[in-house]
Amino acid sequence: MLSEEYLVQQAVNGDQAAFTQLYNQNFDRIHRYIYVKVRSQAEAEDLTRDVFIKALESIGTYKWRDLPFAAWLFKIAHNRVIDHVRKQSKEKRASLDEAYAKSVEDPIQMTERNFEVYQLKEALEQLPEAQREVATLRFIGQLTITEVARTLGKSEGTVKALQFNATASLRKALHGKLDG
């Protein structure tokens, strides 16, 4: 398998196949990260597409700095989510595509999954910002401790402490909801 640094350099040089491979390696975790933030499948798909379009448009200016390529993608994703939330109207309307997609899913499974995501998002929102970002990048984005530390500009020890505290708080919050 080709190294990520090599793939990134090839993509920077205009190699579409290299960018496609980076896309395939990172799509799922970027999508999960965004989905947990916006809790709408259709919006998460649109925003994920926007992240990769932005990455493709900007790849020529990308400089390898011994950070995982995913860190750059997560930064783009984070900014797209912030922009989306700012622009989102108070009234939420489902698109026809989303309504159709939901109509063909098993309603019981869909309800259970949506409820679990809602509970997790609600519990994450109770965490301090630093813990929330670490937990989201670690467990939803599936970055390593080292990758999270580099992405956030924190030491690995700090990330481990934030993760420990976030995990304890999430366990307590989610356990309380399951018991209640």
MDTraj code that builds the backbone (N, CA, C; nanometers):
import mdtraj as md
import numpy as np

residues = "MET LEU SER GLU GLU TYR LEU VAL GLN GLN ALA VAL ASN GLY ASP GLN ALA ALA PHE THR GLN LEU TYR ASN GLN ASN PHE ASP ARG ILE HIS ARG TYR ILE TYR VAL LYS VAL ARG SER GLN ALA GLU ALA GLU ASP LEU THR ARG ASP VAL PHE ILE LYS ALA LEU GLU SER ILE GLY THR TYR LYS TRP ARG ASP LEU PRO PHE ALA ALA TRP LEU PHE LYS ILE ALA HIS ASN ARG VAL ILE ASP HIS VAL ARG LYS GLN SER LYS GLU LYS ARG ALA SER LEU ASP GLU ALA TYR ALA LYS SER VAL GLU ASP PRO ILE GLN MET THR GLU ARG ASN PHE GLU VAL TYR GLN LEU LYS GLU ALA LEU GLU GLN LEU PRO GLU ALA GLN ARG GLU VAL ALA THR LEU ARG PHE ILE GLY GLN LEU THR ILE THR GLU VAL ALA ARG THR LEU GLY LYS SER GLU GLY THR VAL LYS ALA LEU GLN PHE ASN ALA THR ALA SER LEU ARG LYS ALA LEU HIS GLY LYS LEU ASP GLY".split()
xyz = np.array([
    [0.0842, -0.1186, 0.0000],
    [0.0000, 0.0000, 0.0000],
    [0.0882, 0.1242, 0.0000],
    [0.0479, 0.2231, -0.0752],
    [0.1248, 0.3463, -0.0864],
    [0.1088, 0.4293, 0.0401],
    [0.2154, 0.4997, 0.0788],
    [0.2079, 0.5829, 0.1991],
    [0.1142, 0.7002, 0.1742],
    [0.0555, 0.7487, 0.2820],
    [-0.0350, 0.8619, 0.2712],
    [0.0393, 0.9843, 0.2183],
    [0.1609, 1.0052, 0.2660],
    [0.2391, 1.1208, 0.2207],
    [0.2612, 1.1148, 0.0694],
    [0.2929, 0.9954, 0.0178],
    [0.3129, 0.9787, -0.1261],
    [0.1829, 1.0084, -0.2021],
    [0.0707, 0.9544, -0.1530],
    [-0.0584, 0.9773, -0.2186],
    [-0.0932, 1.1263, -0.2211],
    [-0.0695, 1.1926, -0.1081],
    [-0.0991, 1.3359, -0.1011],
    [-0.0138, 1.4115, -0.2021],
    [0.1147, 1.3787, -0.2090],
    [0.2030, 1.4480, -0.3036],
    [0.1572, 1.4250, -0.4474],
    [0.1158, 1.3018, -0.4771],
    [0.0658, 1.2721, -0.6115],
    [-0.0621, 1.3516, -0.6399],
    [-0.1505, 1.3605, -0.5402],
    [-0.2743, 1.4368, -0.5565],
    [-0.2441, 1.5854, -0.5761],
    [-0.1484, 1.6370, -0.5003],
    [-0.1065, 1.7772, -0.5152],
    [-0.0566, 1.8012, -0.6581],
    [0.0098, 1.7021, -0.7140],
    [0.0626, 1.7125, -0.8503],
    [-0.0432, 1.6858, -0.9574],
    [-0.1685, 1.6675, -0.9165],
    [-0.2774, 1.6530, -1.0121],
    [-0.3189, 1.5109, -1.0441],
    [-0.2682, 1.4124, -0.9716],
    [-0.3034, 1.2727, -0.9958],
    [-0.4426, 1.2441, -0.9381],
    [-0.5413, 1.2322, -1.0264],
    [-0.6802, 1.2105, -0.9843],
    [-0.6975, 1.0769, -0.9122],
    [-0.6269, 0.9739, -0.9552],
    [-0.6380, 0.8420, -0.8914],
    [-0.5883, 0.8478, -0.7474],
    [-0.4842, 0.9254, -0.7221],
    [-0.4326, 0.9391, -0.5854],
    [-0.5355, 1.0107, -0.4981],
    [-0.5976, 1.1161, -0.5513],
    [-0.7007, 1.1865, -0.4736],
    [-0.8189, 1.0938, -0.4473],
    [-0.8565, 1.0153, -0.5459],
    [-0.9671, 0.9202, -0.5292],
    [-0.9359, 0.8211, -0.4176],
    [-0.8127, 0.7750, -0.4111],
    [-0.7742, 0.6819, -0.3043],
    [-0.7815, 0.7508, -0.1675],
    [-0.7368, 0.8760, -0.1582],
    [-0.7472, 0.9521, -0.0326],
    [-0.8942, 0.9715, 0.0056],
    [-0.9763, 0.9990, -0.0948],
    [-1.1208, 1.0139, -0.0743],
    [-1.1786, 0.8844, -0.0156],
    [-1.1467, 0.7714, -0.0782],
    [-1.1990, 0.6426, -0.0325],
    [-1.1525, 0.6091, 0.1093],
    [-1.0290, 0.6445, 0.1427],
    [-0.9754, 0.6154, 0.2752],
    [-1.0383, 0.7020, 0.3845],
    [-1.0876, 0.8200, 0.3487],
    [-1.1322, 0.9155, 0.4501],
    [-1.2818, 0.9458, 0.4501],
    [-1.3526, 0.9046, 0.3455],
    [-1.4927, 0.9423, 0.3323],
    [-1.5769, 0.9019, 0.4538],
    [-1.5696, 0.7749, 0.4939],
    [-1.6583, 0.7261, 0.5999],
    [-1.6415, 0.8022, 0.7307],
    [-1.5182, 0.8271, 0.7719],
    [-1.5015, 0.8943, 0.9007],
    [-1.5355, 1.0420, 0.8935],
    [-1.5141, 1.1069, 0.7797],
    [-1.5568, 1.2465, 0.7643],
    [-1.7099, 1.2521, 0.7675],
    [-1.7732, 1.1596, 0.6973],
    [-1.9197, 1.1552, 0.6944],
    [-1.9773, 1.1313, 0.8342],
    [-1.9209, 1.0362, 0.9090],
    [-1.9688, 1.0088, 1.0460],
    [-1.9554, 1.1333, 1.1338],
    [-1.8418, 1.1989, 1.1240],
    [-1.8161, 1.3200, 1.2025],
    [-1.9239, 1.4248, 1.1736],
    [-1.9510, 1.4474, 1.0467],
    [-2.0504, 1.5482, 1.0084],
    [-2.1902, 1.5030, 1.0491],
    [-2.2220, 1.3748, 1.0297],
    [-2.3559, 1.3254, 1.0625],
    [-2.3884, 1.3457, 1.2107],
    [-2.2920, 1.3192, 1.2966],
    [-2.3157, 1.3381, 1.4396],
    [-2.3396, 1.4856, 1.4708],
    [-2.2748, 1.5731, 1.3962],
    [-2.2908, 1.7167, 1.4191],
    [-2.4258, 1.7684, 1.3691],
    [-2.4724, 1.7214, 1.2518],
    [-2.5948, 1.7783, 1.1936],
    [-2.7173, 1.6885, 1.2066],
    [-2.6979, 1.5596, 1.2337],
    [-2.8051, 1.4621, 1.2561],
    [-2.9064, 1.4534, 1.1427],
    [-2.8616, 1.4769, 1.0226],
    [-2.9474, 1.4610, 0.9051],
    [-2.8651, 1.3919, 0.7979],
    [-2.9138, 1.2781, 0.7519],
    [-2.8399, 1.2003, 0.6518],
    [-2.8172, 1.2820, 0.5248],
    [-2.9229, 1.3470, 0.4772],
    [-2.9114, 1.4245, 0.3529],
    [-2.8128, 1.5401, 0.3690],
    [-2.8222, 1.6124, 0.4796],
    [-2.7311, 1.7246, 0.5025],
    [-2.5880, 1.6751, 0.5211],
    [-2.5715, 1.5633, 0.5912],
    [-2.4376, 1.5077, 0.6120],
    [-2.3747, 1.4678, 0.4785],
    [-2.4540, 1.4089, 0.3909],
    [-2.4024, 1.3713, 0.2590],
    [-2.3623, 1.4946, 0.1790],
    [-2.4479, 1.5967, 0.1814],
    [-2.4168, 1.7203, 0.1084],
    [-2.2904, 1.7868, 0.1632],
    [-2.2811, 1.7967, 0.2944],
    [-2.1647, 1.8616, 0.3556],
    [-2.0372, 1.7807, 0.3325],
    [-2.0483, 1.6486, 0.3375],
    [-1.9317, 1.5636, 0.3121],
    [-1.8846, 1.5828, 0.1688],
    [-1.9786, 1.5886, 0.0767],
    [-1.9443, 1.6146, -0.0638],
    [-1.8738, 1.7505, -0.0750],
    [-1.9273, 1.8517, -0.0056],
    [-1.8668, 1.9850, -0.0078],
    [-1.7237, 1.9832, 0.0458],
    [-1.7000, 1.9044, 0.1502],
    [-1.5658, 1.8951, 0.2085],
    [-1.4668, 1.8435, 0.1048],
    [-1.5049, 1.7390, 0.0336],
    [-1.4137, 1.6809, -0.0642],
    [-1.3994, 1.7677, -0.1891],
    [-1.5035, 1.8408, -0.2245],
    [-1.4913, 1.9358, -0.3356],
    [-1.3925, 2.0458, -0.2966],
    [-1.4088, 2.0985, -0.1752],
    [-1.3165, 2.2022, -0.1257],
    [-1.1734, 2.1478, -0.1202],
    [-1.1585, 2.0253, -0.0723],
    [-1.0253, 1.9640, -0.0653],
    [-0.9654, 1.9499, -0.2050],
    [-1.0452, 1.9061, -0.2998],
    [-0.9962, 1.8897, -0.4371],
    [-0.9556, 2.0248, -0.4958],
    [-1.0386, 2.1268, -0.4716],
    [-1.0079, 2.2603, -0.5228],
    [-0.8806, 2.3187, -0.4600],
    [-0.8541, 2.2828, -0.3338],
    [-0.7420, 2.3403, -0.2600],
    [-0.6191, 2.2511, -0.2524],
    [-0.6273, 2.1301, -0.3070],
    [-0.5177, 2.0326, -0.2908],
    [-0.3854, 2.0868, -0.3447],
    [-0.3903, 2.1702, -0.4457],
    [-0.2684, 2.2256, -0.5035],
    [-0.1896, 2.3132, -0.4069],
    [-0.2581, 2.3656, -0.3062],
    [-0.1904, 2.4513, -0.2068],
    [-0.1552, 2.3743, -0.0798],
    [-0.1930, 2.2466, -0.0733],
    [-0.1674, 2.1668, 0.0469],
    [-0.0175, 2.1435, 0.0647],
    [0.0300, 2.1630, 0.1865],
    [0.1704, 2.1369, 0.2204],
    [0.1754, 2.0276, 0.3265],
    [0.2536, 1.9244, 0.3011],
    [0.2689, 1.8152, 0.3975],
    [0.3476, 1.8667, 0.5173],
    [0.2894, 1.8587, 0.6363],
    [0.3543, 1.9084, 0.7576],
    [0.3615, 1.8009, 0.8646],
    [0.3793, 1.6764, 0.8248],
    [0.3872, 1.5648, 0.9180],
    [0.2585, 1.5504, 0.9998],
    [0.1481, 1.5963, 0.9432],
    [0.0153, 1.5767, 1.0013],
    [-0.0601, 1.4825, 0.9091],
    [-0.1486, 1.4015, 0.9635],
    [-0.2267, 1.3160, 0.8738],
    [-0.3133, 1.4017, 0.7816],
    [-0.3324, 1.3557, 0.6609],
    [-0.4173, 1.4253, 0.5644],
    [-0.5576, 1.4432, 0.6217],
    [-0.6021, 1.3440, 0.6998],
    [-0.7352, 1.3515, 0.7608],
    [-0.7494, 1.4735, 0.8506],
    [-0.6414, 1.5174, 0.9137],
    [-0.6490, 1.6358, 1.0007],
    [-0.6924, 1.7572, 0.9187],
    [-0.6378, 1.7695, 0.7989],
    [-0.6758, 1.8796, 0.7097],
    [-0.8229, 1.8661, 0.6696],
    [-0.8646, 1.7431, 0.6374],
    [-1.0044, 1.7205, 0.5998],
    [-1.0993, 1.7502, 0.7154],
    [-1.0613, 1.7100, 0.8376],
    [-1.1466, 1.7377, 0.9534],
    [-1.1577, 1.8875, 0.9794],
    [-1.0517, 1.9611, 0.9537],
    [-1.0564, 2.1070, 0.9708],
    [-1.1539, 2.1671, 0.8696],
    [-1.1486, 2.1197, 0.7452],
    [-1.2434, 2.1663, 0.6430],
    [-1.3857, 2.1276, 0.6853],
    [-1.4042, 2.0037, 0.7316],
    [-1.5368, 1.9561, 0.7738],
    [-1.5902, 2.0401, 0.8893],
    [-1.5053, 2.0674, 0.9858],
    [-1.5452, 2.1478, 1.1019],
    [-1.5932, 2.2859, 1.0552],
    [-1.5194, 2.3473, 0.9645],
    [-1.5582, 2.4795, 0.9137],
    [-1.6877, 2.4742, 0.8338],
    [-1.7073, 2.3670, 0.7554],
    [-1.8320, 2.3536, 0.6783],
    [-1.9515, 2.3365, 0.7716],
    [-1.9345, 2.2595, 0.8793],
    [-2.0440, 2.2401, 0.9754],
    [-2.0784, 2.3738, 1.0417],
    [-1.9775, 2.4493, 1.0812],
    [-2.0024, 2.5802, 1.1433],
    [-2.0783, 2.6704, 1.0460],
    [-2.0329, 2.6770, 0.9203],
    [-2.1022, 2.7582, 0.8194],
    [-2.2461, 2.7118, 0.8015],
    [-2.2653, 2.5809, 0.7984],
    [-2.3987, 2.5235, 0.7794],
    [-2.4920, 2.5621, 0.8945],
    [-2.4431, 2.5484, 1.0166],
    [-2.5249, 2.5798, 1.1333],
    [-2.5616, 2.7282, 1.1338],
    [-2.4678, 2.8116, 1.0971],
    [-2.4948, 2.9561, 1.0920],
    [-2.6025, 2.9896, 0.9896],
    [-2.6013, 2.9210, 0.8754],
    [-2.6953, 2.9513, 0.7678],
    [-2.8305, 2.8819, 0.7849],
    [-2.8307, 2.7785, 0.8679],
    [-2.9525, 2.6970, 0.8818],
    [-3.0651, 2.7797, 0.9419],
    [-3.1793, 2.7700, 0.8828],
    [-3.2937, 2.8448, 0.9341],
    [-3.3494, 2.7776, 1.0591],
    [-3.4293, 2.8500, 1.1324],
    [-3.4912, 2.7961, 1.2544],
    [-3.5892, 2.6837, 1.2198],
    [-3.6535, 2.6966, 1.1053],
    [-3.7502, 2.5950, 1.0649],
    [-3.6803, 2.4873, 0.9842],
    [-3.6952, 2.3646, 1.0249],
    [-3.6272, 2.2526, 0.9606],
    [-3.7265, 2.1836, 0.8674],
    [-3.6870, 2.1688, 0.7414],
    [-3.7729, 2.1006, 0.6440],
    [-3.6959, 1.9872, 0.5797],
    [-3.7594, 1.8726, 0.5727],
    [-3.6957, 1.7561, 0.5092],
    [-3.7111, 1.7677, 0.3580],
    [-3.6059, 1.7350, 0.2860],
    [-3.6138, 1.7349, 0.1401],
    [-3.6940, 1.6134, 0.0948],
    [-3.7408, 1.6168, -0.0285],
    [-3.8155, 1.5025, -0.0822],
    [-3.7267, 1.3791, -0.0877],
    [-3.5999, 1.3967, -0.1246],
    [-3.5077, 1.2822, -0.1292],
    [-3.4938, 1.2186, 0.0080],
    [-3.4782, 1.3023, 0.1109],
    [-3.4626, 1.2501, 0.2465],
    [-3.5904, 1.1794, 0.2913],
    [-3.7054, 1.2394, 0.2612],
    [-3.8323, 1.1780, 0.2996],
    [-3.8486, 1.0419, 0.2322],
    [-3.8125, 1.0330, 0.1036],
    [-3.8219, 0.9055, 0.0333],
    [-3.7260, 0.8034, 0.0930],
    [-3.6017, 0.8451, 0.1183],
    [-3.5011, 0.7538, 0.1743],
    [-3.5497, 0.6992, 0.3085],
    [-3.6097, 0.7848, 0.3886],
    [-3.6584, 0.7403, 0.5187],
    [-3.7784, 0.6481, 0.5037],
    [-3.8595, 0.6699, 0.3999],
    [-3.9794, 0.5888, 0.3842],
    [-3.9470, 0.4445, 0.3460],
    [-3.8308, 0.4187, 0.2857],
    [-3.7967, 0.2825, 0.2470],
    [-3.7155, 0.2093, 0.3546],
    [-3.6730, 0.2806, 0.4604],
    [-3.6012, 0.2158, 0.5700],
    [-3.7011, 0.1516, 0.6660],
    [-3.6520, 0.0536, 0.7420],
    [-3.7335, -0.0064, 0.8462],
    [-3.7558, 0.0999, 0.9543],
    [-3.8815, 0.1379, 0.9803],
    [-3.9075, 0.2476, 1.0737],
    [-3.8582, 0.2190, 1.2171],
    [-3.8609, 0.0954, 1.2590],
    [-3.8147, 0.0629, 1.3943],
    [-3.6641, 0.0806, 1.4046],
    [-3.5900, 0.0258, 1.3086],
    [-3.4441, 0.0426, 1.3090],
    [-3.4058, 0.1889, 1.2948],
    [-3.4750, 0.2605, 1.2065],
    [-3.4461, 0.4017, 1.1852],
    [-3.4701, 0.4812, 1.3143],
    [-3.5792, 0.4524, 1.3822],
    [-3.6112, 0.5222, 1.5066],
    [-3.5087, 0.4923, 1.6137],
    [-3.4712, 0.3655, 1.6277],
    [-3.3700, 0.3289, 1.7273],
    [-3.2370, 0.3964, 1.6982],
    [-3.1933, 0.3950, 1.5712],
    [-3.0658, 0.4564, 1.5345],
    [-3.0706, 0.6077, 1.5585],
    [-3.1801, 0.6713, 1.5165],
    [-3.1928, 0.8159, 1.5366],
    [-3.1944, 0.8511, 1.6846],
    [-3.2576, 0.7686, 1.7662],
    [-3.2634, 0.7946, 1.9093],
    [-3.1247, 0.7803, 1.9720],
    [-3.0503, 0.6764, 1.9295],
    [-2.9146, 0.6578, 1.9820],
    [-2.8242, 0.7736, 1.9420],
    [-2.8333, 0.8183, 1.8175],
    [-2.7533, 0.9317, 1.7717],
    [-2.7937, 1.0577, 1.8482],
    [-2.9242, 1.0744, 1.8684],
    [-2.9733, 1.1904, 1.9434],
    [-2.9183, 1.1893, 2.0858],
    [-2.9231, 1.0731, 2.1509],
    [-2.8714, 1.0634, 2.2878],
    [-2.7226, 1.0939, 2.2933],
    [-2.6465, 1.0397, 2.1971],
    [-2.5026, 1.0646, 2.1936],
    [-2.4756, 1.2125, 2.1688],
    [-2.5442, 1.2722, 2.0741],
    [-2.5244, 1.4146, 2.0444],
    [-2.5597, 1.4996, 2.1655],
    [-2.6692, 1.4663, 2.2317],
    [-2.7104, 1.5397, 2.3513],
    [-2.6042, 1.5277, 2.4613],
    [-2.5509, 1.4074, 2.4804],
    [-2.4469, 1.3859, 2.5816],
    [-2.3187, 1.4602, 2.5434],
    [-2.2820, 1.4569, 2.4148],
    [-2.1623, 1.5287, 2.3690],
    [-2.1764, 1.6791, 2.3920],
    [-2.2964, 1.7320, 2.3724],
    [-2.3179, 1.8760, 2.3891],
    [-2.3005, 1.9208, 2.5335],
    [-2.3104, 1.8276, 2.6265],
    [-2.2932, 1.8606, 2.7681],
    [-2.1457, 1.8717, 2.8066],
    [-2.0570, 1.8213, 2.7213],
    [-1.9137, 1.8227, 2.7514],
    [-1.8551, 1.9604, 2.7242],
    [-1.7480, 1.9955, 2.7954],
    [-1.6743, 2.1173, 2.7587],
    [-1.6218, 2.1029, 2.6152],
    [-1.6028, 2.2146, 2.5466],
    [-1.5644, 2.2145, 2.4048],
    [-1.4428, 2.1271, 2.3758],
    [-1.3381, 2.1370, 2.4562],
    [-1.2150, 2.0601, 2.4308],
    [-1.2419, 1.9102, 2.4406],
    [-1.3186, 1.8674, 2.5408],
    [-1.3521, 1.7252, 2.5552],
    [-1.4393, 1.6790, 2.4390],
    [-1.5339, 1.7629, 2.3995],
    [-1.6250, 1.7279, 2.2900],
    [-1.5463, 1.7075, 2.1602],
    [-1.4532, 1.7973, 2.1297],
    [-1.3739, 1.7841, 2.0071],
    [-1.2875, 1.6581, 2.0091],
    [-1.2236, 1.6311, 2.1241],
    [-1.1408, 1.5104, 2.1352],
    [-1.2268, 1.3859, 2.1171],
    [-1.3402, 1.3792, 2.1854],
    [-1.4277, 1.2620, 2.1765],
    [-1.4795, 1.2430, 2.0337],
    [-1.5169, 1.3507, 1.9688],
    [-1.5693, 1.3419, 1.8328],
    [-1.4616, 1.2933, 1.7359],
    [-1.3423, 1.3510, 1.7454],
    [-1.2343, 1.3096, 1.6562],
    [-1.1889, 1.1666, 1.6838],
    [-1.1827, 1.1283, 1.8124],
    [-1.1353, 0.9942, 1.8479],
    [-1.2357, 0.8861, 1.8109],
    [-1.3609, 0.9032, 1.8530],
    [-1.4578, 0.7944, 1.8429],
    [-1.5425, 0.7999, 1.7172],
    [-1.5678, 0.9166, 1.6650],
    [-1.6482, 0.9263, 1.5446],
    [-1.5569, 0.9386, 1.4231],
    [-1.4537, 1.0224, 1.4352],
    [-1.3575, 1.0368, 1.3262],
    [-1.2549, 0.9250, 1.3218],
    [-1.2439, 0.8506, 1.4305],
    [-1.1529, 0.7360, 1.4434],
    [-1.0068, 0.7734, 1.4215],
    [-0.9685, 0.8922, 1.4681],
    [-0.8288, 0.9317, 1.4632],
    [-0.7562, 0.8725, 1.5840],
    [-0.6260, 0.8514, 1.5709],
    [-0.5459, 0.8036, 1.6831],
    [-0.5206, 0.9200, 1.7791],
    [-0.4706, 0.8872, 1.8981],
    [-0.4350, 0.9909, 1.9964],
    [-0.3363, 1.0899, 1.9321],
    [-0.2361, 1.0372, 1.8639],
    [-0.1348, 1.1217, 1.8002],
    [-0.1978, 1.2131, 1.6950],
    [-0.2871, 1.1579, 1.6132],
    [-0.3524, 1.2381, 1.5099],
    [-0.4396, 1.3469, 1.5712],
    [-0.5119, 1.3143, 1.6783],
    [-0.5957, 1.4144, 1.7453],
    [-0.5070, 1.5244, 1.8035],
    [-0.3978, 1.4848, 1.8678],
    [-0.3067, 1.5829, 1.9284],
    [-0.2543, 1.6788, 1.8214],
    [-0.2135, 1.6252, 1.7083],
    [-0.1614, 1.7101, 1.6004],
    [-0.2700, 1.7974, 1.5399],
    [-0.3885, 1.7415, 1.5237],
    [-0.4996, 1.8168, 1.4656],
    [-0.5370, 1.9358, 1.5530],
    [-0.5402, 1.9128, 1.6849],
    [-0.5831, 2.0176, 1.7779],
    [-0.4676, 2.1015, 1.8318],
    [-0.3441, 2.0625, 1.7998],
    [-0.2285, 2.1364, 1.8503],
    [-0.2097, 2.1204, 1.9997],
    [-0.2401, 2.0007, 2.0502],
    [-0.2261, 1.9719, 2.1933],
    [-0.1284, 1.8560, 2.2108],
    [-0.0787, 1.8392, 2.3331],
    [0.0104, 1.7259, 2.3596],
    [-0.0726, 1.5977, 2.3677],
    [-0.0058, 1.4843, 2.3464],
    [-0.0757, 1.3559, 2.3563],
    [-0.1284, 1.3342, 2.4975],
    [-0.0530, 1.3767, 2.5963],
    [-0.0975, 1.3636, 2.7354],
    [-0.2259, 1.4415, 2.7614],
    [-0.2334, 1.5612, 2.7068],
    [-0.3544, 1.6429, 2.7216],
    [-0.4729, 1.5753, 2.6534],
    [-0.4493, 1.5222, 2.5335],
    [-0.5563, 1.4537, 2.4607],
    [-0.6038, 1.3312, 2.5390],
    [-0.5100, 1.2552, 2.5966],
    [-0.5476, 1.1372, 2.6752],
    [-0.6311, 1.1778, 2.7961],
    [-0.5916, 1.2849, 2.8631],
    [-0.6675, 1.3325, 2.9802],
    [-0.8068, 1.3794, 2.9377],
    [-0.8144, 1.4557, 2.8287],
    [-0.9446, 1.5020, 2.7797],
    [-1.0327, 1.3843, 2.7394],
    [-0.9723, 1.2836, 2.6737],
    [-1.0486, 1.1657, 2.6340],
    [-1.0988, 1.0903, 2.7571],
    [-1.0129, 1.0728, 2.8568],
    [-1.0524, 1.0017, 2.9782],
    [-1.1713, 1.0715, 3.0440],
    [-1.1611, 1.2034, 3.0595],
    [-1.2689, 1.2797, 3.1231],
    [-1.3963, 1.2783, 3.0386],
    [-1.3799, 1.2890, 2.9068],
    [-1.4967, 1.2859, 2.8188],
    [-1.5661, 1.1506, 2.8253],
    [-1.4867, 1.0437, 2.8238],
    [-1.5432, 0.9089, 2.8293],
    [-1.6195, 0.8875, 2.9597],
    [-1.5602, 0.9310, 3.0698],
    [-1.6267, 0.9163, 3.2000],
    [-1.7580, 0.9950, 3.2026],
    [-1.7549, 1.1178, 3.1519],
    [-1.8764, 1.2005, 3.1500],
    [-1.9827, 1.1415, 3.0575],
    [-1.9405, 1.0922, 2.9408],
    [-2.0361, 1.0318, 2.8478],
    [-2.0976, 0.9050, 2.9066],
    [-2.0131, 0.8227, 2.9687],
    [-2.0628, 0.6989, 3.0303],
    [-2.1687, 0.7323, 3.1355],
    [-2.1396, 0.8306, 3.2183],
    [-2.2329, 0.8709, 3.3241],
    [-2.3624, 0.9260, 3.2629],
    [-2.3494, 1.0119, 3.1632],
    [-2.4676, 1.0724, 3.1008],
    [-2.5533, 0.9683, 3.0298],
    [-2.4890, 0.8804, 2.9527],
    [-2.5640, 0.7799, 2.8781],
    [-2.6191, 0.6709, 2.9707],
    [-2.5451, 0.6344, 3.0743],
    [-2.5927, 0.5347, 3.1684],
    [-2.7168, 0.5875, 3.2404],
    [-2.7147, 0.7139, 3.2777],
    [-2.8294, 0.7751, 3.3440],
    [-2.9519, 0.7749, 3.2552],
    [-2.9318, 0.7978, 3.1257],
    [-3.0448, 0.7983, 3.0303],
    [-3.1004, 0.6584, 3.0117],
    [-3.0124, 0.5587, 3.0105],
    [-3.0593, 0.4212, 2.9922],
    [-3.1358, 0.3715, 3.1149],
    [-3.0930, 0.4181, 3.2329],
    [-3.1616, 0.3766, 3.3550],
    [-3.2925, 0.4510, 3.3747],
    [-3.2945, 0.5763, 3.3260],
    [-3.4102, 0.6636, 3.3501],
    [-3.5128, 0.6385, 3.2527],
])
top = md.Topology()
chain = top.add_chain()
for i, resn in enumerate(residues, 1):
    res = top.add_residue(resn, chain, resSeq=i)
    for name in ("N", "CA", "C"):
        top.add_atom(name, md.element.get_by_symbol(name[0]), res)
traj = md.Trajectory(xyz[None], top)
